């Protein structure tokens, strides 16, 4: 019976996430994702676009410090050729009006774009450093691995 109850719990959790979490990104998360996408070669951009199309829901964890992307079935979804688990693929720095920077790390998991991770909760960090979200701009994108 544990297998059945686990399956039911997984179905309930998946249904809950699909209904109530959605795929919406906060503006600074979108800025990070768009900056990383722009830094990729054309093939990498196509792979990322196809993966983002297959995203089932986005989950904000740890007070917004981690944004995880979950996929529906991935039959036929292209993968990045880097298939190691928990691969730190890139770092994006955001800056507001020449002040402090907000660092975001991009992670892949077994060839799939998996998360955007901030070292601290972005809203709290911006508040502490008097950063205005609307003035955030991309300061730099550093790719740590070659992504086709």
C-alpha positions as CSV (number, residue, x, y, z in Angstrom):
1,X,0.0,0.0,0.0
2,X,2.9,2.6,0.5
3,X,3.5,2.7,-3.2
4,X,-0.1,3.6,-3.9
5,X,-0.3,6.3,-1.1
6,X,3.0,7.7,-2.4
7,X,1.6,7.9,-5.9
8,X,-1.5,9.6,-4.6
9,X,0.6,12.1,-2.6
10,X,2.7,12.8,-5.7
11,X,-0.4,13.4,-7.8
12,X,-1.9,15.7,-5.2
13,X,1.3,17.7,-4.9
14,X,1.8,18.0,-8.6
15,X,-1.9,19.0,-9.1
16,X,-1.6,21.6,-6.3
17,X,1.5,23.1,-7.8
18,X,0.0,23.3,-11.3
19,X,-3.1,25.0,-10.0
20,X,-1.6,27.4,-7.6
21,X,2.0,28.1,-8.3
22,X,1.9,28.7,-12.1
23,X,4.9,29.7,-14.2
24,X,5.1,33.4,-13.4
25,X,8.5,34.9,-12.8
26,X,9.3,38.1,-10.8
27,X,10.8,40.9,-13.0
28,X,14.3,40.4,-11.7
29,X,14.1,36.7,-12.2
30,X,13.0,37.3,-15.8
31,X,15.9,39.7,-16.2
32,X,18.4,37.0,-15.0
33,X,16.9,34.4,-17.3
34,X,16.8,36.7,-20.4
35,X,20.4,37.8,-19.8
36,X,21.6,34.2,-19.6
37,X,19.6,33.2,-22.7
38,X,21.1,36.1,-24.6
39,X,24.6,34.9,-23.7
40,X,24.0,31.5,-25.2
41,X,24.8,30.4,-28.7
42,X,21.8,29.9,-31.0
43,X,21.6,26.2,-30.4
44,X,21.7,26.7,-26.6
45,X,18.9,29.4,-27.0
46,X,16.7,26.9,-28.9
47,X,17.3,24.2,-26.3
48,X,16.4,26.6,-23.5
49,X,13.3,27.9,-25.3
50,X,12.1,24.3,-25.9
51,X,12.7,23.5,-22.2
52,X,10.9,26.6,-21.0
53,X,7.9,25.7,-23.2
54,X,7.8,22.3,-21.4
55,X,7.8,23.9,-17.9
56,X,4.8,22.7,-15.9
57,X,5.3,25.0,-12.9
58,X,7.8,27.3,-11.2
59,X,8.3,27.1,-7.5
60,X,9.8,29.8,-5.3
61,X,11.6,28.4,-2.3
62,X,13.6,29.7,0.6
63,X,11.9,33.1,0.6
64,X,12.5,33.6,-3.1
65,X,16.2,32.8,-2.9
66,X,15.7,29.7,-5.1
67,X,13.5,29.4,-8.1
68,X,13.0,25.9,-9.4
69,X,11.6,24.9,-12.7
70,X,9.6,21.6,-13.0
71,X,8.7,19.9,-16.3
72,X,5.8,17.8,-17.5
73,X,6.9,14.7,-19.3
74,X,10.0,15.4,-21.3
75,X,9.6,13.1,-24.2
76,X,11.4,14.7,-27.1
77,X,12.5,17.7,-25.1
78,X,16.0,18.7,-26.2
79,X,18.6,18.6,-23.4
80,X,21.8,20.5,-23.0
81,X,24.7,18.2,-23.7
82,X,26.0,18.7,-20.2
83,X,24.3,16.0,-18.2
84,X,25.9,16.1,-14.8
85,X,23.7,16.7,-11.8
86,X,23.6,20.1,-10.2
87,X,25.8,21.9,-12.7
88,X,26.5,25.6,-12.0
89,X,26.2,26.8,-15.5
90,X,26.3,30.6,-15.2
91,X,26.4,33.6,-12.9
92,X,24.4,36.7,-13.7
93,X,25.1,40.0,-11.8
94,X,22.3,42.6,-11.6
95,X,23.1,46.2,-10.5
96,X,20.9,49.0,-9.5
97,X,22.1,52.6,-10.2
98,X,25.7,51.6,-9.8
99,X,25.2,50.4,-6.3
100,X,25.5,46.9,-4.9
101,X,25.1,43.9,-7.1
102,X,22.6,41.1,-6.8
103,X,24.2,37.8,-7.8
104,X,22.1,35.0,-9.4
105,X,23.4,31.5,-10.2
106,X,21.9,29.4,-13.0
107,X,21.9,25.6,-12.5
108,X,21.3,22.7,-14.8
109,X,20.4,19.2,-13.7
110,X,21.1,16.3,-16.1
111,X,20.8,18.5,-19.2
112,X,17.8,20.5,-18.0
113,X,17.6,24.1,-16.9
114,X,16.6,23.6,-13.3
115,X,17.0,26.7,-11.1
116,X,18.0,30.3,-10.5
117,X,19.5,30.7,-7.1
118,X,20.3,33.8,-5.1
119,X,22.7,33.7,-2.1
120,X,20.1,35.7,-0.1
121,X,16.4,36.5,-0.4
122,X,16.4,39.1,-3.2
123,X,13.6,41.3,-1.8
124,X,15.3,41.5,1.6
125,X,18.8,42.0,0.0
126,X,17.5,44.9,-2.2
127,X,15.8,46.5,0.8
128,X,18.9,46.3,3.0
129,X,21.1,47.8,0.2
130,X,18.5,50.4,-0.9
131,X,18.2,48.9,-4.3
132,X,15.2,49.7,-6.4
133,X,13.9,46.7,-8.3
134,X,12.7,48.8,-11.2
135,X,16.3,50.2,-11.8
136,X,18.0,46.8,-11.9
137,X,20.1,46.1,-15.0
138,X,22.4,43.3,-16.1
139,X,25.9,44.1,-15.0
140,X,27.4,40.9,-16.4
141,X,26.8,37.3,-17.4
142,X,29.6,34.7,-16.8
143,X,29.1,31.3,-18.4
144,X,31.0,28.7,-16.4
145,X,30.6,25.9,-19.0
146,X,30.4,25.9,-22.8
147,X,26.7,25.3,-23.7
148,X,26.0,24.6,-27.3
